[in-house]
């Protein structure tokens, strides 16, 4: 075992959580599960396989990951999702790693799957993320979606051999549903940040997103799966900015009604 805690956030992951835990157990004796009201056997499977389970309210991806980090036994954290499975090469690399430099963060390549098909091209085919870090220097941001690691300026980025297998979606319906779900979260994130939805973002960004994924990044070489990924990526971009525009317009209407109410009081 190595001095690394694996932190996983879950919600109804019974169909895959056993595979994720089984591989994580090959590197550590500390697997922390932050579970958000699963109503399937996720917690039962995790507990039966030696994990520490903590039921928590859903406060966002970054916030719940930080809860797990705080409860971990070790300072070195490998942060994965329930649909992500570390491979044998990465396990070997983690056993050989020197954990003395707390400034180091480790970038890990991903193999992403549409159903059981590995996606080799498009944006999915070039996916990689920093997932191994020391909690004394690094934590997740608390934004509602697409959380990022907050890295201090003196951090040292390194790469690890091996991959994380990411079983992203099962089929076309889940791919579409995820695109729309994350579009809503992203719209709210942009709204909080004060971003605008102009003509380019509303109409040209979705087209460029499709062009980049399907043609520029050779997504068409992944066949029908590549087409569906590019189409739903463009759909995500289009819906994100449409929903953002709706939120902005709603703000304007509220401000207009408030100003009219204030004016009516002032003239009485």
C-alpha positions as CSV (number, residue, x, y, z in Angstrom):
1,X,0.0,0.0,0.0
2,X,1.1,3.6,-0.6
3,X,0.3,6.7,1.5
4,X,-2.5,7.8,-0.7
5,X,-6.2,8.2,0.1
6,X,-8.7,7.6,-2.8
7,X,-11.7,10.0,-2.6
8,X,-14.9,9.2,-4.6
9,X,-18.2,11.1,-4.7
10,X,-21.2,9.0,-5.5
11,X,-24.9,9.0,-6.2
12,X,-26.6,5.8,-7.4
13,X,-23.4,4.2,-8.8
14,X,-24.2,0.6,-7.9
15,X,-23.6,-0.6,-11.5
16,X,-19.9,0.4,-11.6
17,X,-18.7,1.3,-8.1
18,X,-17.4,-2.2,-7.4
19,X,-15.0,-2.1,-10.4
20,X,-13.7,1.3,-9.3
21,X,-13.2,0.2,-5.7
22,X,-11.5,-3.1,-6.6
23,X,-8.7,-1.3,-8.5
24,X,-8.3,1.4,-5.9
25,X,-7.8,-1.2,-3.2
26,X,-4.7,-2.3,-5.0
27,X,-3.0,0.9,-4.0
28,X,-4.5,2.0,-0.7
29,X,-6.1,0.9,2.5
30,X,-8.1,4.2,2.7
31,X,-11.0,4.8,0.3
32,X,-13.4,7.6,1.3
33,X,-16.9,7.7,-0.3
34,X,-18.9,10.8,-0.1
35,X,-22.4,9.6,-1.0
36,X,-25.3,12.0,-1.8
37,X,-28.5,10.2,-1.0
38,X,-28.1,7.1,-3.2
39,X,-31.2,5.0,-3.2
40,X,-29.6,1.9,-4.7
41,X,-26.9,-0.4,-3.3
42,X,-24.0,2.0,-3.8
43,X,-23.3,2.4,-0.1
44,X,-23.8,-1.3,0.7
45,X,-21.3,-2.4,-2.0
46,X,-18.8,0.2,-0.9
47,X,-19.1,-0.6,2.8
48,X,-18.8,-4.4,2.1
49,X,-15.5,-3.6,0.3
50,X,-13.8,-1.8,3.1
51,X,-14.6,1.8,2.2
52,X,-15.5,4.5,4.7
53,X,-18.9,5.9,3.7
54,X,-20.1,9.4,4.6
55,X,-23.6,10.4,3.7
56,X,-23.6,14.1,2.8
57,X,-26.0,16.6,1.2
58,X,-25.2,17.6,-2.3
59,X,-23.4,21.0,-2.3
60,X,-21.7,20.7,-5.7
61,X,-18.9,18.7,-7.2
62,X,-16.0,20.6,-5.8
63,X,-17.6,21.1,-2.4
64,X,-18.3,17.4,-1.9
65,X,-14.9,16.4,-3.1
66,X,-13.4,18.7,-0.5
67,X,-15.5,17.1,2.2
68,X,-13.8,13.8,1.2
69,X,-10.4,15.3,1.2
70,X,-10.9,16.6,4.7
71,X,-11.9,13.1,6.0
72,X,-9.0,11.3,4.3
73,X,-6.4,9.4,6.3
74,X,-3.4,10.5,4.2
75,X,-2.4,13.9,2.8
76,X,-1.8,12.6,-0.7
77,X,-5.2,12.4,-2.5
78,X,-6.2,10.5,-5.6
79,X,-9.5,12.0,-6.6
80,X,-11.7,9.9,-8.9
81,X,-15.3,9.6,-9.8
82,X,-17.3,6.4,-9.4
83,X,-17.3,5.8,-13.2
84,X,-13.5,6.1,-13.4
85,X,-11.3,3.0,-13.0
86,X,-7.5,3.2,-12.6
87,X,-5.6,0.7,-14.8
88,X,-2.7,-1.6,-13.9
89,X,0.0,0.6,-15.4
90,X,-1.1,3.5,-13.3
91,X,-1.2,1.3,-10.2
92,X,2.4,0.3,-10.8
93,X,3.4,3.9,-11.3
94,X,1.7,4.9,-8.0
95,X,3.6,2.1,-6.1
96,X,6.9,3.4,-7.5
97,X,6.2,7.1,-6.9
98,X,8.3,9.2,-4.5
99,X,5.8,11.1,-2.2
100,X,8.3,13.4,-0.6
101,X,7.7,16.6,-2.6
102,X,4.3,18.0,-1.5
103,X,4.6,20.7,-4.3
104,X,4.1,18.0,-7.0
105,X,0.7,17.4,-8.7
106,X,0.3,14.6,-11.2
107,X,-1.5,14.8,-14.5
108,X,-3.1,11.5,-15.6
109,X,-4.2,10.6,-19.1
110,X,-7.8,9.3,-19.5
111,X,-9.3,6.7,-21.8
112,X,-12.9,7.6,-22.2
113,X,-15.7,5.3,-23.3
114,X,-19.1,5.6,-25.0
115,X,-20.7,2.4,-23.8
116,X,-17.9,-0.1,-24.2
117,X,-16.3,1.7,-27.1
118,X,-13.1,3.6,-26.4
119,X,-13.2,7.1,-27.9
120,X,-9.8,7.7,-29.5
121,X,-10.4,11.1,-31.2
122,X,-12.3,14.3,-30.6
123,X,-12.0,16.2,-27.3
124,X,-12.7,12.9,-25.4
125,X,-9.8,11.2,-27.1
126,X,-7.3,13.8,-25.7
127,X,-8.6,14.0,-22.1
128,X,-6.3,14.3,-19.1
129,X,-6.5,15.8,-15.7
130,X,-4.6,16.5,-12.5
131,X,-6.0,13.9,-10.0
132,X,-3.1,13.2,-7.6
133,X,-2.1,16.0,-5.2
134,X,-1.2,16.8,-1.6
135,X,-4.1,18.3,0.3
136,X,-1.8,20.6,2.4
137,X,-1.4,22.7,-0.7
138,X,-4.2,21.9,-3.1
139,X,-8.0,21.7,-2.9
140,X,-11.0,21.9,-5.3
141,X,-12.8,25.1,-6.2
142,X,-16.4,25.3,-5.0
143,X,-18.0,26.3,-8.3
144,X,-21.2,24.3,-9.2
145,X,-19.8,22.5,-12.2
146,X,-16.5,21.8,-14.0
147,X,-14.7,22.2,-10.7
148,X,-11.0,22.9,-11.0
149,X,-8.1,22.4,-8.6
150,X,-6.8,25.6,-6.9
151,X,-3.1,25.4,-7.4
152,X,-0.5,27.6,-5.7
153,X,2.1,29.3,-7.8
154,X,5.0,27.1,-6.6
155,X,3.4,23.9,-7.8
156,X,5.3,21.4,-10.0
157,X,3.3,19.5,-12.6
158,X,4.3,16.0,-13.5
159,X,2.8,13.2,-15.6
160,X,2.2,9.6,-14.5
161,X,2.3,6.5,-16.7
162,X,-0.9,4.6,-17.1
163,X,-4.5,5.8,-17.5
164,X,-7.9,6.2,-15.8
165,X,-10.6,4.5,-17.7
166,X,-13.7,6.8,-17.8
167,X,-17.0,5.1,-18.6
168,X,-18.7,8.4,-19.4
169,X,-22.0,7.4,-20.9
170,X,-23.9,4.2,-21.6
171,X,-25.8,5.2,-24.7
172,X,-27.1,8.0,-26.9
173,X,-29.9,8.9,-24.4
174,X,-27.5,9.4,-21.5
175,X,-25.1,11.4,-23.7
176,X,-28.0,13.8,-24.6
177,X,-29.2,14.0,-21.0
178,X,-25.8,14.8,-19.7
179,X,-25.3,17.5,-22.3
180,X,-28.5,19.2,-21.2
181,X,-27.9,18.7,-17.5
182,X,-24.4,20.2,-17.6
183,X,-25.7,23.0,-19.8
184,X,-28.0,24.1,-17.0
185,X,-25.2,24.0,-14.4
186,X,-22.8,25.8,-16.7
187,X,-25.3,28.5,-17.5
188,X,-25.8,29.2,-13.8
189,X,-22.1,29.3,-13.2
190,X,-21.6,31.8,-16.0
191,X,-24.5,33.9,-14.7
192,X,-22.9,34.0,-11.2
193,X,-19.6,35.1,-12.8
194,X,-21.4,37.9,-14.7
195,X,-20.7,36.5,-18.2
196,X,-22.8,37.5,-21.2
197,X,-24.4,35.6,-24.0
198,X,-23.7,37.6,-27.1
199,X,-24.3,36.7,-30.8
200,X,-21.1,34.8,-31.2
201,X,-21.6,32.6,-28.2
202,X,-25.3,32.0,-29.0
203,X,-24.9,31.1,-32.7
204,X,-21.3,30.6,-33.7
205,X,-19.8,28.9,-30.7
206,X,-22.0,25.8,-31.1
207,X,-21.0,25.5,-34.7
208,X,-17.3,25.9,-33.9
209,X,-17.6,23.4,-31.1
210,X,-19.0,20.8,-33.5
211,X,-16.4,21.6,-36.2
212,X,-13.5,21.3,-33.6
213,X,-14.7,18.0,-32.2
214,X,-15.9,16.2,-35.4
215,X,-13.4,17.5,-38.0
216,X,-10.5,19.3,-36.4
217,X,-10.0,16.7,-33.7
218,X,-10.9,13.9,-36.1
219,X,-14.0,12.8,-34.2
220,X,-15.5,11.3,-37.4
221,X,-12.9,8.5,-37.1
222,X,-14.8,7.2,-34.0
223,X,-17.8,6.4,-36.2
224,X,-21.4,6.9,-34.9
225,X,-20.1,7.5,-31.4
226,X,-17.9,10.3,-32.6
227,X,-20.9,11.9,-34.4
228,X,-23.1,11.7,-31.3
229,X,-20.4,13.2,-29.0
230,X,-19.8,16.1,-31.4
231,X,-23.5,16.7,-31.8
232,X,-24.2,16.7,-28.1
233,X,-21.2,18.8,-27.3
234,X,-22.6,21.4,-29.7
235,X,-26.0,21.0,-28.1
236,X,-24.5,21.6,-24.7
237,X,-22.8,24.8,-25.9
238,X,-26.0,26.1,-27.6
239,X,-28.2,25.3,-24.5
240,X,-25.7,26.8,-22.1
241,X,-25.8,30.2,-23.7
242,X,-29.5,30.1,-24.4
243,X,-30.2,29.4,-20.7
244,X,-27.6,32.1,-19.7
245,X,-29.4,34.6,-21.9
246,X,-32.8,33.6,-20.3
247,X,-31.3,34.2,-16.8
248,X,-29.9,37.6,-17.9
249,X,-33.3,38.6,-19.4
250,X,-35.0,37.5,-16.2
251,X,-32.7,39.8,-14.3
252,X,-33.5,42.7,-16.5
253,X,-37.2,42.2,-16.1
254,X,-36.8,42.1,-12.3
255,X,-34.8,45.3,-12.4
256,X,-37.4,47.0,-14.6
257,X,-40.3,46.0,-12.3
258,X,-38.3,47.1,-9.2
259,X,-37.5,50.5,-10.8
260,X,-41.1,51.0,-11.8
261,X,-42.2,50.2,-8.2
262,X,-39.7,52.6,-6.8
263,X,-40.9,55.3,-9.2
264,X,-44.6,54.8,-8.3
265,X,-43.8,55.1,-4.6
266,X,-41.8,58.3,-5.2
267,X,-44.6,60.0,-7.1
268,X,-47.3,59.2,-4.6
